[in-house]
Amino acid sequence: MEPYPIIIKLVTGTQGMGVILAENKANAESILEAFHTTKEKVIMQKFIKEAKGADIRAFVVNGEIVGAMKRQARP
């Protein structure tokens, strides 16, 4: 299975600010290189086409889930 597209988010971003969709590996590398030069910290995640305004976020440290939460967007 192809791992793209992926979402690249600024750690400091909120409410959709600092969120970029990378359609392929070349896009992802370019985006990550740009953020690396500015020393920005980012999160990468799998793109899910339709989540109906909800998602579950799991926090993984050293391969182990250490926390999780459900997020529900406003209508």
Summary of the structure (lengths in Angstrom):
residues: 75
radius of gyration: 13.4
end to end distance: 32.6
largest distance: 37.2
contacts: 140
relative contact order: 0.20
helix: 17%
strand: 41%
